[in-house]
């Protein structure tokens, strides 16, 4: 039998956390219906979720929604504590790439038949991909939103340097073209750094596999082989080593905004960074400073095809939910609630529903972020949908951090591949992904 190790955080199941999470289960009258939902998010999200819960309670007398807001940075740790205490809430929000670990570990149940079909039918292909467990092909989570990364630039700056502006995903810069553009920008007036790849988000974060894996995939490799489910020969293979070496050369040449400079050098006064390899959420910040000069471009194609990331925080129903049907009813209500959707629309949230995209001026045809939604349809690739993802992401974070600090790419990628494969071997291959 595999060794089922839940590896979403450090220090899981501590006494204090287990005791705190045990307090979630307050006694309720026998004729009352209570749901508990654990989530993370910014203040506007807390407000939107709280308002949806109160509206649902008003429409369903006798029903109580207990909302358990948990800070983003400690979220996975507290999920682990809830699991250890045998007290996982009815509805849990989770980061999409960890879905396979949750499902494989037996923590979630499929949402087909629980969530309204019209909502499921409205989900974009990328949204469906982030909520699907590959071995059984079933949908375990849904969301109003998804995510992506694009290149941000100044139209005026590119035009002044006679740099071609891509019209869409099919017209994206090639890898060779992109490096030539970085070279040109490195000597352009007023440019301190040709590109910000947001090292300022931190070196031990999900940003690294999320934002940089598309470059590997477009270059012809990946963090792990998606048929063999082994990392050796893929992550440390020639294509990935070449791609990682290219990125480390950008750093060595001084083309990349350093971590110490924070996360606003692209739109800061004087615009010291010419380009930004940033998430869709960055648009809201940058447009305030740059106005109509801000343009969003597709990620470059480093090989024969392009690739872009997807996946965000999504909602699932726990396997031990007290009332799965009620949980599905609430999720359907919340995600389709007009006020809830308006709160996310106001923060440039990336659409996970086709109807939400059509009603979002940013992403609709002709909108300033239209290319971002085009990427979701044409080039989006989920992070590896495998139970070993906690080990995969940690190994990738460490490898890229060390490479950017000067370590040898081949050495670091080989080390990362060995760590990933060791975790998979420790779990007998995570059957049915290829184990015994």
C-alpha positions in Angstrom: 0.0 0.0 0.0 1.2 3.5 -0.7 2.4 5.7 2.2 -0.2 8.4 2.1 1.6 11.5 3.2 -0.3 14.7 3.2 2.4 17.2 2.3 0.7 20.6 1.8 2.6 22.4 4.6 5.2 22.3 7.3 4.3 21.3 10.8 0.9 19.8 9.9 -1.4 18.7 12.7 0.1 20.6 15.6 -1.8 20.5 18.8 -2.7 24.1 18.8 -4.0 24.1 15.2 -5.9 20.9 15.6 -7.6 22.3 18.8 -8.5 25.5 17.0 -9.9 23.7 14.0 -11.9 21.3 16.3 -13.7 24.4 17.6 -15.2 24.8 14.1 -17.8 22.1 14.9 -20.2 24.0 17.1 -23.3 22.2 18.1 -26.5 23.2 16.2 -30.1 22.3 16.7 -31.2 19.0 15.1 -33.6 20.7 12.7 -31.1 23.3 11.5 -28.7 23.0 8.6 -25.2 24.2 8.9 -22.4 24.4 6.4 -18.8 25.3 7.2 -16.6 26.7 4.5 -12.9 27.4 4.7 -11.4 30.0 2.4 -8.6 32.5 2.0 -8.7 35.8 0.1 -8.2 39.6 0.1 -10.6 41.9 2.0 -12.9 42.4 -1.0 -13.2 38.7 -1.3 -14.1 38.3 2.3 -16.8 40.9 1.9 -18.2 39.3 -1.2 -18.2 35.8 0.2 -19.8 37.0 3.5 -22.5 38.9 1.6 -23.3 35.8 -0.5 -23.5 33.6 2.6 -25.9 36.0 4.3 -28.0 36.2 1.1 -28.2 32.4 0.9 -29.2 32.2 4.6 -32.0 34.7 4.0 -33.2 32.7 1.0 -33.0 29.4 2.9 -34.4 29.9 6.4 -32.9 27.6 9.0 -29.6 27.3 7.1 -26.4 28.7 8.6 -23.1 29.2 6.7 -20.1 29.3 9.0 -17.3 31.1 7.2 -13.7 30.2 8.2 -11.4 32.7 6.8 -7.8 31.6 6.9 -4.7 33.7 6.0 -3.2 32.8 2.7 0.3 32.1 4.0 -0.9 29.6 6.6 -3.7 28.1 4.6 -2.2 24.7 3.6 -0.9 24.2 7.1 -4.4 24.7 8.6 -5.9 22.4 6.0 -3.5 19.8 7.2 -4.4 20.4 10.8 -8.1 20.0 9.9 -7.4 16.7 8.2 -5.4 15.5 11.2 -8.3 16.5 13.5 -10.8 14.7 11.3 -12.6 17.9 11.0 -12.3 19.1 7.4 -15.1 21.7 6.6 -17.9 20.9 4.2 -16.6 23.3 1.6 -12.9 24.0 1.1 -11.1 26.4 -1.1 -7.8 25.0 -2.5 -5.1 26.1 -4.9 -5.8 24.3 -8.1 -2.5 22.4 -8.6 -3.0 20.7 -5.2 -6.3 19.2 -6.3 -4.8 15.9 -7.3 -3.2 15.5 -3.9 -6.5 16.2 -2.1 -8.5 13.8 -4.3 -5.9 11.0 -4.2 -5.8 11.4 -0.4 -9.6 10.8 -0.3 -10.5 14.3 1.0 -12.9 15.4 -1.8 -15.9 14.2 -3.7 -17.0 14.8 -7.3 -19.3 17.8 -7.7 -21.3 16.5 -10.7 -24.9 16.2 -9.5 -24.3 18.6 -6.6 -23.4 21.9 -8.3 -26.0 23.2 -10.8 -25.5 21.9 -14.3 -25.9 25.3 -15.9 -22.9 26.5 -13.9 -20.8 23.5 -14.9 -21.8 24.0 -18.6 -20.7 27.7 -18.3 -17.1 26.8 -17.2 -14.3 27.5 -19.6 -12.1 24.6 -20.7 -9.3 26.0 -18.6 -11.5 26.2 -15.6 -12.6 22.6 -16.2 -9.0 21.5 -16.5 -8.1 23.0 -13.1 -10.9 21.2 -11.3 -10.6 17.8 -12.9 -8.8 14.7 -11.5 -7.1 13.0 -14.4 -7.4 9.3 -13.4 -11.2 9.3 -13.2 -11.8 12.3 -15.4 -14.3 13.7 -12.8 -14.8 17.3 -11.8 -14.0 18.0 -8.2 -14.0 21.7 -8.0 -15.3 24.9 -9.7 -14.8 28.6 -9.5 -15.9 31.9 -10.9 -12.3 32.7 -11.8 -9.1 31.3 -13.3 -5.7 33.0 -13.9 -3.0 33.6 -16.5 0.2 35.5 -17.1 0.9 37.9 -19.9 3.7 40.3 -21.0 3.0 43.9 -20.1 4.6 46.7 -22.1 4.5 50.4 -23.0 3.1 50.9 -26.5 4.9 54.2 -26.9 8.2 52.6 -25.9 7.9 49.7 -28.2 6.9 51.9 -31.1 9.8 54.3 -30.5 12.2 51.4 -30.7 10.5 49.9 -33.8 9.7 46.7 -31.9 6.9 44.7 -33.4 3.7 44.5 -31.4 2.0 41.1 -31.6 -1.6 41.1 -32.6 -2.6 38.0 -30.6 -1.5 34.6 -29.4 -0.8 33.2 -32.9 1.4 36.3 -33.6 3.5 36.1 -30.4 7.2 36.9 -30.3 9.4 33.9 -30.9 12.1 33.0 -28.3 14.8 34.4 -30.6 12.8 37.6 -31.2 12.2 38.0 -27.5 15.8 37.8 -26.5 16.7 40.2 -29.3 14.1 42.6 -27.8 15.6 42.2 -24.4 19.0 43.1 -25.8 17.6 46.2 -27.5 15.8 47.3 -24.3 19.0 46.8 -22.3 20.5 49.9 -24.0 17.3 51.9 -24.5 17.1 55.3 -22.9 15.7 55.3 -19.4 15.6 51.5 -19.1 17.4 50.1 -16.0 16.1 46.5 -16.5 14.6 45.1 -19.7 12.1 42.9 -17.8 10.6 42.2 -14.5 9.8 38.5 -14.0 8.6 39.3 -10.4 11.4 37.8 -8.4 10.0 40.2 -5.8 7.1 37.8 -5.1 9.7 35.7 -3.2 11.9 32.7 -4.0 10.0 30.1 -2.1 6.5 30.7 -3.6 4.1 29.1 -6.0 4.9 32.0 -8.4 8.0 30.1 -9.6 6.4 27.0 -11.0 3.2 28.9 -12.0 4.8 31.6 -14.0 8.0 29.9 -15.3 6.8 26.4 -16.2 5.1 27.7 -19.4 8.6 28.8 -20.6 9.8 25.2 -20.0 6.7 23.7 -21.8 7.1 26.0 -24.7 10.7 25.1 -24.9 9.8 21.4 -25.2 10.1 20.1 -21.6 8.3 20.2 -18.3 8.6 19.9 -14.5 7.7 16.2 -14.9 6.9 13.8 -17.7 3.1 13.7 -18.0 3.0 10.2 -19.3 5.7 8.5 -17.3 5.2 10.7 -14.2 8.9 10.7 -13.5 11.0 13.9 -13.5 14.4 12.4 -14.4 15.1 12.8 -18.1 12.5 15.6 -18.4 13.2 18.3 -15.8 16.9 17.7 -16.0 16.9 16.9 -19.7 18.6 19.0 -22.4 15.6 21.1 -23.3 14.9 22.2 -19.7 18.6 22.8 -18.9 18.8 25.0 -22.0 15.7 27.0 -21.1 16.8 27.4 -17.5 20.3 28.5 -18.6 18.7 31.1 -20.8 16.8 32.5 -17.9 19.9 32.5 -15.6 21.8 34.4 -18.4 19.1 37.1 -18.3 19.8 37.5 -14.6 23.6 37.5 -15.0 23.4 40.2 -17.7 21.4 42.4 -15.4 18.3 42.3 -17.5 16.0 41.1 -14.7 14.6 43.2 -11.9 16.2 41.8 -8.7 14.2 40.5 -5.8 15.3 43.3 -3.6 13.6 45.9 -5.9 10.1 44.7 -5.1 7.2 44.2 -7.5 6.4 47.6 -9.0 9.4 48.5 -11.1 7.4 48.3 -14.3 5.0 51.1 -13.5 7.1 52.9 -10.9 8.1 56.5 -11.5 10.4 56.7 -14.5 9.4 53.1 -15.5 12.8 51.5 -14.9 11.6 48.1 -16.1 10.5 48.0 -19.8 8.5 44.7 -19.7 6.7 42.7 -17.1 6.1 39.0 -17.0 3.1 39.3 -14.8 -0.2 37.9 -13.7 -3.6 39.1 -14.9 -4.1 40.8 -11.5 -1.1 43.1 -12.2 -3.2 45.0 -14.8 -5.3 46.8 -12.2 -2.1 48.2 -10.5 -0.3 49.1 -13.7 -3.1 50.8 -15.6 -3.6 53.3 -12.8 -0.1 54.6 -13.4 0.2 54.1 -17.2 -3.3 54.5 -18.6 -3.8 53.8 -22.3 -0.1 53.4 -22.8 -0.3 50.0 -21.1 -0.6 47.0 -23.4 -0.9 43.3 -22.7 0.9 40.9 -25.0 1.0 37.0 -25.2 3.8 35.1 -23.7 6.6 34.3 -26.3 6.7 31.0 -28.1 10.1 29.6 -27.3 9.6 26.5 -29.4 7.0 25.2 -31.8 4.1 26.1 -29.6 3.2 28.6 -26.9 2.2 27.9 -23.4 0.6 29.8 -20.6 -0.3 29.0 -17.0 -3.8 28.6 -15.5 -5.2 27.6 -12.1 -6.2 29.6 -9.1 -8.1 29.1 -5.9 -11.1 26.9 -6.5 -14.0 25.4 -4.4 -14.6 21.8 -3.6 -16.9 19.7 -1.4 -15.2 17.5 1.2 -15.7 13.8 1.1 -17.2 13.9 4.6 -19.5 16.9 4.0 -22.5 16.8 6.4 -24.9 17.7 3.5 -23.2 17.5 0.1 -26.4 18.6 -1.7 -26.7 21.8 0.4 -23.0 22.5 -0.1 -23.5 22.2 -3.9 -26.5 24.4 -3.7 -24.6 27.1 -1.8 -21.6 27.0 -4.2 -24.0 27.3 -7.2 -25.7 30.3 -5.5 -22.5 32.1 -4.5 -20.6 31.7 -7.8 -23.6 32.9 -9.8 -24.6 35.7 -7.4 -24.5 39.1 -9.3 -23.0 41.0 -6.4 -20.3 38.4 -5.9 -19.4 38.5 -9.6 -19.4 42.3 -9.6 -16.9 42.4 -6.7 -14.5 40.2 -8.7 -15.1 42.0 -11.9 -14.0 45.2 -10.2 -10.6 43.7 -9.4 -9.8 42.6 -13.0 -10.4 38.9 -12.0 -9.7 36.5 -14.8 -12.9 34.7 -16.0 -13.5 31.0 -15.4 -17.0 31.2 -16.8 -17.8 32.1 -20.3 -20.7 34.3 -19.2 -18.4 36.2 -16.8 -15.9 36.8 -19.6 -18.6 38.2 -21.9 -19.7 40.5 -19.1 -16.2 41.6 -18.3 -15.1 44.6 -20.5 -11.4 43.8 -19.9 -11.5 40.3 -21.4 -14.3 40.7 -23.9 -13.4 41.1 -27.6 -11.6 44.4 -28.1 -10.9 44.7 -24.4 -7.4 45.6 -23.2 -6.9 42.1 -21.7 -8.5 40.2 -24.6 -5.2 38.4 -25.3 -5.2 37.0 -21.8 -8.5 35.2 -22.4 -7.3 34.1 -25.8 -4.3 32.4 -24.1 -6.7 30.5 -21.9 -8.4 29.0 -24.9 -5.3 28.3 -27.0 -2.2 27.7 -24.8 -3.2 27.2 -21.2 -1.5 24.2 -19.5 -2.3 23.2 -15.9 0.6 22.6 -13.6 1.2 18.9 -13.2 -2.1 17.3 -12.1 -0.4 14.7 -9.9 -0.6 13.9 -6.1 3.2 14.6 -5.9 2.6 18.2 -6.8 3.6 19.5 -3.2 7.0 17.9 -3.8 7.2 19.1 -7.4 6.5 22.7 -6.5 9.0 22.7 -3.6 11.7 21.2 -5.8 11.1 23.8 -8.6 11.1 26.7 -6.2 14.4 25.6 -4.7 16.0 24.9 -8.1 15.1 28.2 -9.7 16.0 30.2 -6.6 19.5 28.6 -6.5 20.0 29.0 -10.2 19.1 32.6 -10.1 21.6 33.0 -7.3 24.3 31.5 -9.5 24.1 27.8 -9.1 24.6 25.5 -12.1 21.3 24.7 -13.9 22.1 21.1 -14.8 23.1 20.4 -11.2 20.1 22.0 -9.7 17.6 20.5 -12.1 19.0 17.0 -11.6 18.7 17.5 -7.8 15.1 18.7 -8.2 14.3 15.7 -10.4 15.7 13.3 -7.9 13.7 14.8 -5.1 10.5 14.6 -7.0 11.1 11.0 -8.1 12.0 10.0 -4.5 8.7 11.3 -3.3 6.8 9.4 -6.0 8.8 6.2 -5.2 8.1 6.7 -1.4 4.4 6.6 -2.3 4.7 3.5 -4.6 4.0 5.8 -7.7 0.8 7.2 -6.2 -1.4 4.5 -7.8 -3.2 4.7 -10.2 -0.6 7.1 -11.7 1.9 4.3 -12.3 2.6 2.6 -9.0 2.3 -1.0 -7.9 
